[in-house]
Amino acid sequence: MEVGRRLDWLGEQLLDRRIRAVLPHLRGRLLDIGCGTNRLVRTYRDGVGVDVFDLGNADLIVEDASRLPYPDESFDTVTIVAALNHMPNRSAVLAEARRLLRPGGRIVVTMIPPGISRLWHKLRERSDADQHERGMQEGELYGMTAAELRQALEAAGFRVVREERFMLGVNRLSVAEK
C-alpha cells in the first residue's frame, strides 16, 4: 500500500480490480484525471495523476480538472476511473482530456450504472472513507448509464471503440479514441 490515505479493505479490493481492468488498455504517457490515491499511475509507472481533492499521492492537486497546466497533445492515454460521474463539469473535463491527447490517443473510462451506484453508496456510507471526507457534492451523479457515457464521449469528439463489462458485469469500461 502506498503512503497516503488508505481505503477500507473492500475499497482496496475494488480499486485493484479496476486497475487490472484498465491496465491492458493503456499505452504511452498516461494522465489519470480524478486519480484519488494515484495507484493507477504508480502501478503503470509512466504518467501523472491529478485530482481536485487531496486523497494522498496525487502528482498534482488542481482547482478544476477542466483546466490542466499541460500543453496540447501531451499524453497518449487519459483515464478517468470511477470518477467522471463525480465531476459536475463532465463535458468540460472530457473536452480538456481531448485537448491533452496526442493524435490517435485514447481515453479509458470506467463507470457503474446509477441504480447500482445509489445502492452501493447507501450500503457503504459507514465504511467508505471518501463518503465521510467529502460526500456527494452538487452536480455529481450516482453513476452513468452506458448510453449516457457514450453520448458524453461522442459529444466531446471521441469515437468509442470498445465497451466491456468487468467485475461481475457491474462495472463498464469504455475506450474511445481522439
N, C-alpha and C positions, 0 to 999 in steps of 0.2 A: 504494500500500500504506500503510495507516495505521501510526502509530507503535505500537510494541509488538512482541510476539512474531511472527515470520514463520513461516509454514508452508513446507514444501518446495514445489517447483513443482507437483507433481501435487496435493498437498493444497490449494493455492491454486485450481487449476482446478476441483476437485470442490466446494469451498466456493462458488465463483462460480456453478456450475450449480445448487446447492441454493438459493442466494439467488434466482436467476432463477425457479426453480420456485415459490418461496414468495411472492414479492412480489405477484403478482396476487391473492392471497387475503387480503392484509392490508387492514384498514380501521381508521380511528380511531387512538387511542393504543395503542401496542404494548408488550408486556412479552415479552422474549426470555429464557427460562429456559435456562441452560446455554449462554450466549451466546459462550463461547470468546473470540475476539478482538473480538467485538462488531461485526463487519462488517455484519450484517443491520440492526441499529438505525442504524448510521452511514449506511447506504445509504437506508433508509426515512425517517430524519430526524424521527420523532415517536414517541419511546418511550425505554425504558430496558432495558439488558441486565444480567442478574445471572448469577453463576456461583459455584460453590464453590471453583474453582481460579482463581488469578490468571494468566491466559494473555495478559493485556495488553488494556487499553482497556475492560474491563467498567465499567459505571457503578457497580456495587455487588458486592462480594465478600461472600458470606454463608456461614455455617457449615452451614446446612440449607436447601435450596431449598423445603422444605415449610412453612417459617415465614418468610414475607417481610414486611417492615415497611411494607406499603401497606394503606390502608383497603379494606374491601369494595367491590367494583364500581368499581375504579379504572381498568380497561383495557377496550378494545373487542376487542382480539385478543391472545392469548397464543401464542407459538411455542415449540416445542421441536424444534430442527433437529439431527438426527443425534445426539441426546443422551439421550433417555428411557431407553434401554437401559443407559446408564451411571449411572443413578440407582437405588441399591439400594432406596430408599423410593418407588418409582414411583407407587404408589396414593396416598400422602400428597401427593406433588407434584401429581398431577392434581387431587386434591381442593382443594389450595391454588389452582391455576390457576382452577378453577371459582369459588371464593370471590372471586377478584380480577376476574372478568369481569362486565361490566355485563349487564343483561338483553338477550338476543339476541346476546351476544358469542360469539366463536368461538375455538377452539383449532386451530392448524395444527401437525401433527407430521410429520416425515419419518423414515423408517426403512428399513433393509435387513434382509433375512431372515438368520437365524442361520448357515446354511451358508456363504453368501457372505461374511458378516462374519468368520467364523473364517478362511476362506481369505485374505480381504483383509488382516486383521491379521497373519497369518503372512507374506504376501508383502511387506508394508510395514513390518515391525518395525524394519528398519535405517534407513529414511528418514523415518519418521513421528515428528516431534518430540514429539507428545503421548504416544506409547508410551514414549519414552525418559524423559520427565519424570515420568510417574505410572503408566503401565501399567494393567492391569486390576485393579480392587480387588474385594474380597469383595462379593458381591451384584450385581455388574454382569453383564449378559448380552451375548453376541455377537449383537446384533440381536434382532428380534421378528418373528414371522410376522404376516401381515395379520389373521388371526383373533385372535391374542394382543393386538395393538394395539387392534382393535375392541372386544374384551372389556374391556380396561383402561379405555378411554374410556367405554364404556357403564356400567361399574361405578362410575365417578366421577360419573355423572349427565349425561353428554354424549349427544347424538344425532348419530351420524355422518351427514353429508350429502353427502360426496364422498370418493372414494378414486380415486387415479390413479397410474399408474407414470410415472417420468421417468428420465432418464439411462440410456438404452439398456434401459429396463424393469427395471433392477436396483433402483432406489430406489422407495419408495412415499411418496406424500403423502396424508395424511388430514386432512380438515376436519370438525370437529364443532362443534355449537352447544350453548350452555348451555340 
